[in-house]
Amino acid sequence: MNYGLALYGIDALRQAEAQAIAAQGGDGFGLMRRAGEAAWRYLLEHWPQAQRILVVCGPGNNGGDGYVLARHALLSGRDVRVLHLDAHAPHSALCRRASDEYAGAGGQAAVFARALPACDLIVDAMFGIGLSREPDPDAAALIAAIAHRGAPVLALDAPSGVDADRGSAPGATVVATRTLQFIAAHAGLYTGAALDVGGEIDLDDLDVDARAFADAEPKARLVSREDLRHWLPPRPRDSHKGRHGHVLCIGGDEGMGGAIALCAEGALRCGAGLVSVATRAANADALRARRPEAMAHGIASAQALAALLDRASVVALGPGLGTGEWGAGLYAAAIGDAKPCVIDADALNLLASAPRALPQAVLTPHPGEAARLLGATTQAVQQDRFAAAEALAKKYDCSVVLKGAGSIVAAPGKTTHVVGAGNPGMASGGMGDVLTGAIAALLAQGLSAFDAAVCGALLHAAAGDEAARDGQRGLLASDLFAHLRKLANP
């Protein structure tokens, strides 16, 4: 692929690390030294004035990286203190070697005693990517003390307490100011709870040869705003509306006309050639007044939908649909037509009640809807967002956008993608309706279901970031429209 950043799971990272060590004649300590030196350079770049440096070291190789950094800081004349937990004294051979070198340079290490000394910076080298369970009580107490101290925190490889494979934080977690990953990007740091604790995330590949990854498959790819041009080339000069598809937006039960109006305008702003709307008659006049480019039709029953479905090339189904007789009837008619479709909101709840394969569809659930579609809990979905998105894609045989912090896009036979854009201001009503319209518009313009899902989710999130420049609180779904148009023409 010529776009995005490869994200690796922990098993693949360890496999690549082993290959890199083997290529150096089995010298694992050489790679540890490079990691510690890279972390020291990173510290100097971002906190050059820090004189009192506290390094919290764990028992394994992440702790070894910390000891290497501590030795460099000590030799530079900094006031360095190393803390470890009594039960977690160095036990890996490489960590013991790094600890011995630190001690040989005159450094001292102490056991954590429920309080941290005053410092300008804390380096978290406790667990890195080596922990996928809840920290034990002693480690949790140390993590709490780090938070109480209030100093900036540099996390090495991953904030301690984060599952760097899945993105969850099952217990106490270090909240880092910055995180420096080693060798390759870690999939779990870009979605879910990890986004709240990683701070600014950077990567140092330690000059590991790319051949170390020859047998290591990425778990996912991270896409960012700069990647939009991959899917959105300039239009041909002889374009006409018929070349860019006809989206039919279906929804807007009594009192929910705003949802389908947002969906329709999202489709228009993302370039659909034509947009029709099938909604309650009471919504149609208001929608025509608000957005005359959308062809609004008052529909009393599913029987009246057939002619609109015949003219459409793509269906956007669900915003404001409801699950009553009217909504269920329109849902059944639209699904039975078997056109490419984007399914959201109440249509997802109807699907969950009668699951079926939908190979031409894109599902766009938030975690609660994903849980209903899987027959699971929201907590289980959030504990492993990658697994949840991929399970949805397999169960319904279609593309899926699992919304939330670090939205995940999955489909059978495709490399999972993570959306590296979006912000907390987008946690407001109507945002999902706009996303549904955006993906439907891209489907109508000829993108495959998976590409439309990735591009649409990225376009929507990037527009949200642009709109949030004026502040996240109070951000409205309709604030995205001008930015969608701009970003859809990279």
C-alpha positions as MATLAB code, in Angstrom:
seq = 'MNYGLALYGIDALRQAEAQAIAAQGGDGFGLMRRAGEAAWRYLLEHWPQAQRILVVCGPGNNGGDGYVLARHALLSGRDVRVLHLDAHAPHSALCRRASDEYAGAGGQAAVFARALPACDLIVDAMFGIGLSREPDPDAAALIAAIAHRGAPVLALDAPSGVDADRGSAPGATVVATRTLQFIAAHAGLYTGAALDVGGEIDLDDLDVDARAFADAEPKARLVSREDLRHWLPPRPRDSHKGRHGHVLCIGGDEGMGGAIALCAEGALRCGAGLVSVATRAANADALRARRPEAMAHGIASAQALAALLDRASVVALGPGLGTGEWGAGLYAAAIGDAKPCVIDADALNLLASAPRALPQAVLTPHPGEAARLLGATTQAVQQDRFAAAEALAKKYDCSVVLKGAGSIVAAPGKTTHVVGAGNPGMASGGMGDVLTGAIAALLAQGLSAFDAAVCGALLHAAAGDEAARDGQRGLLASDLFAHLRKLANP';
ca = [
       0.000    0.000    0.000;
       1.207    3.504   -0.742;
      -0.648    5.251    2.051;
      -0.994    5.065    5.818;
       1.298    3.880    8.598;
       1.667    0.174    9.341;
       0.546   -0.719   12.864;
       1.763   -3.934   14.435;
       0.426   -6.223   17.109;
       2.643   -7.265   19.991;
       3.430  -10.741   18.613;
       4.569   -9.263   15.307;
       6.674   -6.643   17.101;
       8.418   -9.302   19.135;
       8.977  -11.381   16.029;
      10.545   -8.393   14.249;
      12.661   -7.603   17.308;
      13.939  -11.173   17.387;
      14.824  -10.952   13.685;
      16.673   -7.675   14.283;
      18.640   -9.185   17.171;
      19.490  -12.267   15.122;
      20.762  -10.033   12.316;
      23.149   -8.474   14.853;
      24.560  -11.799   15.886;
      22.187  -12.262   18.783;
      23.214   -9.047   20.544;
      19.970   -8.079   22.276;
      21.747   -5.663   24.568;
      22.912   -3.629   21.597;
      19.287   -3.010   20.643;
      18.444   -2.109   24.256;
      21.261    0.425   24.299;
      19.922    1.977   21.095;
      16.466    2.238   22.630;
      17.743    3.883   25.807;
      19.949    6.271   23.824;
      17.046    7.168   21.529;
      14.886    7.874   24.575;
      17.608   10.084   26.055;
      17.875   12.096   22.834;
      14.084   12.424   22.751;
      14.082   13.646   26.350;
      16.694   16.289   25.536;
      14.661   17.414   22.518;
      11.447   17.939   24.446;
      12.604   18.698   28.009;
      16.091   20.213   27.625;
      15.823   22.121   30.912;
      14.902   19.108   33.041;
      17.537   18.629   35.738;
      15.776   16.364   38.263;
      14.814   13.208   36.412;
      12.964   10.327   38.029;
      13.090    7.035   36.126;
      10.632    4.334   37.189;
      11.955    0.970   36.014;
      10.143   -2.324   35.761;
      11.643   -5.817   35.923;
      11.870   -6.561   32.203;
      13.392   -5.115   29.069;
      11.330   -1.923   29.254;
      12.983   -1.332   32.607;
      16.335   -1.997   30.934;
      15.636    0.799   28.450;
      14.995    3.044   31.449;
      18.285    2.127   33.100;
      20.168    2.961   29.889;
      18.464    6.361   29.746;
      19.209    6.924   33.443;
      22.902    6.237   32.887;
      23.063    8.787   30.068;
      21.247   11.352   32.199;
      23.616   10.691   35.102;
      26.699   11.088   32.934;
      25.333   14.394   31.634;
      25.274   15.786   35.166;
      21.546   15.504   35.819;
      20.126   14.664   39.228;
      18.843   11.166   38.472;
      16.836    8.868   40.695;
      15.668    5.376   39.760;
      12.767    3.715   41.513;
      11.496    0.169   41.227;
       9.017   -1.998   43.086;
      10.515   -4.412   45.598;
       8.716   -7.332   43.990;
       9.820   -6.179   40.572;
      13.591   -5.884   40.903;
      15.371   -6.512   37.569;
      14.878  -10.111   36.512;
      15.476  -10.254   32.763;
      19.150  -10.751   31.913;
      19.240   -7.643   29.737;
      17.570   -5.515   32.407;
      20.082   -6.707   35.020;
      22.947   -5.838   32.682;
      21.577   -2.343   32.076;
      21.039   -1.903   35.829;
      24.632   -2.965   36.506;
      25.953   -0.447   33.969;
      23.893    2.294   35.588;
      25.223    1.325   39.033;
      28.759    1.171   37.640;
      28.432    4.787   36.547;
      27.572    5.738   40.129;
      23.813    5.538   39.868;
      21.568    4.386   42.678;
      18.149    2.762   42.669;
      15.612    2.731   45.460;
      12.454    0.843   46.259;
       9.206    2.788   45.879;
       7.955    3.802   49.328;
       4.492    5.244   48.594;
       5.744    8.739   47.713;
       7.801   10.165   44.875;
      10.555   12.750   45.258;
      10.246   16.178   43.654;
      11.314   16.070   40.019;
      11.106   17.934   36.710;
      10.279   14.853   34.649;
       9.210   11.248   35.209;
      10.264    8.515   32.791;
       7.860    5.568   32.762;
       9.865    2.426   32.001;
       7.795    0.003   34.048;
       6.031   -2.329   31.640;
       5.887   -0.889   28.115;
       4.232   -3.379   25.778;
       4.783   -6.224   28.214;
       1.553   -5.913   30.210;
      -1.909   -6.909   28.965;
      -3.607   -7.362   32.343;
      -4.564   -5.076   35.191;
      -1.473   -3.917   37.155;
      -1.131   -5.503   40.575;
      -1.853   -3.395   43.692;
       1.782   -2.338   44.232;
       2.174   -1.244   40.624;
      -1.187    0.521   40.796;
       0.002    2.434   43.867;
       3.113    3.562   42.002;
       1.017    4.618   39.018;
      -1.211    6.631   41.368;
       1.859    8.293   42.893;
       3.052    9.309   39.419;
      -0.306   10.955   38.763;
      -0.230   12.685   42.173;
       3.250   14.099   41.585;
       1.953   16.022   38.561;
       5.248   16.193   36.672;
       5.387   15.639   32.897;
       5.778   11.980   31.962;
       7.744   10.362   29.142;
       6.543    6.802   28.547;
       8.937    4.396   26.858;
       7.259    2.199   24.217;
       3.782    2.475   25.837;
       2.290    3.997   28.974;
       2.352    1.350   31.686;
      -1.088   -0.178   32.126;
      -2.132    0.140   28.472;
      -2.682   -2.996   26.433;
      -0.608   -1.960   23.422;
      -2.167   -4.740   21.347;
      -5.835   -3.852   21.901;
      -5.868   -0.248   23.110;
      -7.693   -0.960   26.368;
      -6.640    0.060   29.859;
      -7.901   -2.692   32.172;
      -6.736   -1.016   35.389;
      -4.502    1.770   36.664;
      -2.649    3.442   33.802;
       0.135    5.986   33.549;
      -1.029    9.146   31.804;
       1.901   10.209   29.635;
       2.717   13.625   28.278;
       4.597   11.959   25.442;
       5.152    8.363   24.396;
       8.133    7.178   22.364;
       7.522    3.871   20.602;
      10.433    1.703   19.511;
      10.964   -0.237   16.266;
       7.420    0.103   14.832;
       4.059    1.658   15.638;
       1.945   -0.286   18.133;
      -1.644   -0.861   17.028;
      -3.226   -0.451   20.446;
      -1.919    3.072   20.992;
      -4.153    4.538   18.277;
      -7.647    3.597   19.399;
      -9.875    3.443   22.449;
      -8.719    4.224   25.975;
      -5.070    4.421   24.908;
      -5.757    7.732   23.183;
      -6.516    9.297   26.568;
      -3.203    8.316   28.126;
      -0.541    8.267   25.397;
      -0.159   12.026   24.962;
       1.858   12.947   21.893;
       2.964    9.676   20.315;
       6.204    9.384   18.343;
       8.237    6.550   16.885;
      11.941    5.741   16.679;
      12.633    2.668   14.532;
      16.108    2.270   16.082;
      17.455    1.792   12.542;
      16.029   -1.722   12.467;
      16.259   -3.046    8.922;
      12.904   -3.365    7.161;
      13.796   -6.987    6.399;
      13.093   -7.770   10.063;
       9.405   -7.284    9.204;
       9.442   -9.587    6.179;
       7.400  -12.223    8.007;
       5.492   -9.850   10.306;
       2.058   -8.841    9.034;
       0.701   -5.460   10.134;
      -2.351   -5.668   12.348;
      -3.757   -2.496   10.808;
      -2.904    0.709    8.971;
      -3.290    4.194   10.381;
      -4.695    6.714    7.897;
      -4.487   10.470    8.324;
      -5.742   13.559    6.554;
      -2.831   13.542    4.097;
      -4.048   10.184    2.775;
      -7.360   11.548    1.451;
      -5.857   12.206   -1.964;
      -5.416    8.442   -2.368;
      -9.186    8.105   -2.840;
     -10.155   11.583   -4.042;
      -8.401   12.498   -7.296;
      -9.556   15.557   -9.262;
     -12.717   15.021  -11.276;
     -12.607   14.755  -15.072;
     -13.425   18.005  -16.879;
     -16.408   16.419  -18.648;
     -18.127   15.378  -15.416;
     -21.904   15.478  -15.068;
     -24.194   14.615  -12.179;
     -25.065   11.237  -13.609;
     -21.445   10.120  -13.285;
     -21.397   10.704   -9.545;
     -24.272    8.560   -8.400;
     -27.698    8.964   -6.874;
     -27.997    8.514   -3.108;
     -31.370    7.767   -1.552;
     -31.452    8.694    2.159;
     -34.176    6.834    4.065;
     -35.255    7.884    7.553;
     -36.703   10.691    9.592;
     -39.683    9.339   11.489;
     -41.957   11.764   13.365;
     -39.824   14.204   15.360;
     -36.540   12.977   13.835;
     -36.435   14.855   10.553;
     -33.177   16.550   11.466;
     -31.262   13.277   11.342;
     -32.137   12.515    7.729;
     -31.578   16.160    6.744;
     -28.027   15.970    8.115;
     -27.457   12.707    6.263;
     -28.678   14.191    2.974;
     -26.506   17.275    3.256;
     -23.515   15.119    4.190;
     -24.013   13.200    0.940;
     -24.306   16.417   -1.064;
     -21.229   18.016    0.490;
     -19.163   14.899   -0.227;
     -19.952   14.956   -3.918;
     -22.950   12.759   -4.696;
     -24.388   13.736   -8.065;
     -27.996   13.471   -6.880;
     -29.522   13.022   -3.446;
     -33.131   12.002   -2.772;
     -34.763   11.663    0.622;
     -37.567    9.341    1.669;
     -39.021   10.607    4.930;
     -42.253   11.382    6.736;
     -44.421   13.860    4.856;
     -44.185   16.315    7.758;
     -40.402   16.556    7.233;
     -40.365   16.956    3.470;
     -41.295   20.649    3.214;
     -38.857   21.646    5.943;
     -36.071   19.719    4.249;
     -36.781   21.346    0.865;
     -36.616   24.756    2.505;
     -33.399   23.970    4.331;
     -31.601   22.238    1.481;
     -33.422   22.521   -1.866;
     -30.733   20.482   -3.638;
     -32.015   17.393   -1.812;
     -35.117   15.959   -3.473;
     -37.380   15.272   -0.498;
     -40.336   12.908   -0.754;
     -42.996   12.297    1.872;
     -43.412    8.508    2.166;
     -46.310    7.005    4.070;
     -45.388    3.347    3.635;
     -42.889    0.938    2.125;
     -45.019    0.520   -0.996;
     -44.291    4.120   -1.997;
     -40.527    3.504   -1.759;
     -40.185    1.242   -4.814;
     -39.950    3.995   -7.444;
     -37.320    5.894   -5.441;
     -35.256    2.737   -4.966;
     -35.370    2.068   -8.712;
     -33.756    5.437   -9.460;
     -31.102    5.284   -6.741;
     -27.641    3.767   -7.060;
     -26.836    3.768   -3.304;
     -28.993    3.804   -0.159;
     -28.239    5.566    3.142;
     -30.500    3.847    5.644;
     -31.236    4.545    9.272;
     -30.872    8.158   10.488;
     -34.039    8.941   12.453;
     -35.719    5.832   11.003;
     -37.202    4.543   14.223;
     -38.032    0.892   14.828;
     -41.825    1.136   14.620;
     -44.033   -0.128   11.823;
     -43.105    2.712    9.426;
     -39.360    2.406    9.948;
     -39.328   -1.390    9.951;
     -41.267   -1.446    6.680;
     -38.873    0.938    4.946;
     -35.918   -1.000    6.309;
     -37.236   -4.302    4.950;
     -37.916   -2.798    1.512;
     -34.472   -1.187    1.288;
     -32.589   -4.273    2.449;
     -34.593   -6.452    0.089;
     -33.599   -4.256   -2.861;
     -29.950   -5.371   -2.370;
     -28.383   -2.101   -3.521;
     -25.080   -0.912   -2.044;
     -26.051    0.721    1.219;
     -24.798    2.392    4.371;
     -26.624    1.232    7.492;
     -26.691    3.299   10.670;
     -28.701    4.112   13.795;
     -32.128    2.464   14.022;
     -31.439    0.358   10.927;
     -28.590   -1.257   12.872;
     -30.971   -2.102   15.712;
     -33.377   -3.679   13.229;
     -30.492   -5.653   11.737;
     -29.418   -6.819   15.195;
     -32.894   -8.266   15.768;
     -32.633  -10.361   12.577;
     -28.962  -10.742   11.560;
     -28.154  -11.481    7.921;
     -25.203  -11.226    5.543;
     -25.028   -7.916    3.659;
     -22.052   -8.141    1.292;
     -22.720   -4.760   -0.376;
     -23.238   -2.852    2.863;
     -21.238   -0.608    5.162;
     -22.287   -0.737    8.820;
     -21.452    2.278   10.997;
     -22.126    1.314   14.638;
     -21.017    3.095   17.777;
     -19.836    0.715   20.546;
     -23.339    0.243   21.999;
     -24.796   -0.664   18.610;
     -21.819   -2.914   17.914;
     -22.518   -4.757   21.162;
     -26.139   -5.367   20.138;
     -25.052   -6.563   16.685;
     -22.625   -9.022   18.275;
     -24.792  -10.052   21.212;
     -22.044   -8.805   23.519;
     -21.525   -5.957   25.988;
     -20.247   -2.481   25.252;
     -17.399   -3.139   27.677;
     -16.340   -6.210   25.699;
     -16.374   -4.204   22.468;
     -14.194   -1.482   23.982;
     -11.757   -3.966   25.506;
     -10.706   -5.074   22.036;
     -12.013   -2.746   19.340;
      -9.994   -4.497   16.632;
     -11.505   -7.879   17.436;
     -15.021   -6.398   17.663;
     -14.818   -4.647   14.284;
     -13.403   -7.748   12.622;
     -16.048   -9.976   14.233;
     -18.795   -7.684   12.912;
     -17.309   -7.759    9.429;
     -17.199  -11.544    9.510;
     -20.686  -12.007   10.967;
     -22.399   -9.667    8.499;
     -20.001  -10.260    5.566;
     -19.525   -6.550    4.919;
     -17.469   -3.464    5.668;
     -17.767   -1.991    9.157;
     -16.851    1.359   10.686;
     -16.654    0.939   14.460;
     -16.999    4.537   15.561;
     -15.346    6.129   18.572;
     -11.900    7.397   19.501;
      -9.698    5.952   16.782;
     -12.504    4.642   14.566;
     -11.739    1.214   13.111;
     -12.699    0.063    9.615;
     -12.744   -3.662    8.882;
     -13.959   -5.947    6.098;
     -13.468   -9.614    5.179;
     -10.153  -10.122    3.409;
      -8.985   -6.540    4.005;
      -6.290   -5.069    6.239;
      -8.034   -3.286    9.093;
      -7.637    0.506    9.090;
      -7.572    2.965   11.991;
      -8.667    6.565   11.462;
      -6.000    8.910   12.785;
      -8.274   11.954   13.059;
     -11.270   13.151   15.041;
     -11.737   14.756   18.449;
     -13.970   14.631   21.555;
     -16.056   17.552   20.289;
     -17.559   15.153   17.778;
     -19.352   13.299   20.585;
     -22.600   15.113   19.842;
     -25.911   14.336   18.191;
     -26.054   14.141   14.421;
     -22.390   13.381   13.751;
     -23.179    9.794   12.765;
     -25.915   10.969   10.407;
     -23.413   13.135    8.524;
     -20.971   10.208    8.377;
     -23.651    7.969    6.863;
     -24.243   10.506    4.090;
     -20.531   10.956    3.476;
     -19.853    7.235    3.016;
     -22.929    6.843    0.822;
     -21.746    9.693   -1.424;
     -18.351    8.036   -1.899;
     -20.006    4.705   -2.690;
     -22.136    6.498   -5.279;
     -19.002    7.981   -6.864;
     -17.565    4.543   -7.501;
     -15.451    3.635   -4.487;
     -15.698    0.079   -3.210;
     -17.562   -0.427    0.046;
     -14.336   -0.766    2.040;
     -12.626    2.213    0.405;
     -15.748    4.349    0.830;
     -15.867    3.368    4.504;
     -12.205    4.240    5.115;
     -12.247    7.442    3.090;
     -15.628    8.556    4.441;
     -14.669    7.974    8.064;
     -11.368    9.812    7.533;
     -12.977   12.685    5.643;
     -15.615   13.078    8.359;
     -13.063   12.978   11.200;
     -10.716   15.428    9.490;
     -13.624   17.815    8.923;
     -14.419   17.521   12.612;
     -10.855   18.503   13.458;
     -11.076   21.544   11.219;
     -14.393   22.590   12.752;
     -12.996   22.113   16.268;
     -10.354   24.789   15.757;
     -12.898   27.168   17.276;
     -13.407   24.867   20.274;
     -14.594   21.332   20.893;
     -17.447   22.002   23.284;
     -20.504   23.087   21.363;
     -19.326   21.586   18.063;
     -22.371   20.808   15.893;
     -22.698   18.183   13.194;
     -23.672   20.898   10.717;
     -20.396   22.715   11.452;
     -18.652   20.006    9.396;
     -20.317   20.778    6.070;
     -18.053   23.545    4.778;
     -14.989   21.559    5.813;
     -16.259   18.380    4.167;
     -16.475   20.188    0.847;
     -12.955   21.593    1.211;
     -11.364   18.312    2.297;
     -13.182   16.301   -0.386;
     -11.070   18.241   -2.903;
      -7.507   17.627   -1.667;
];
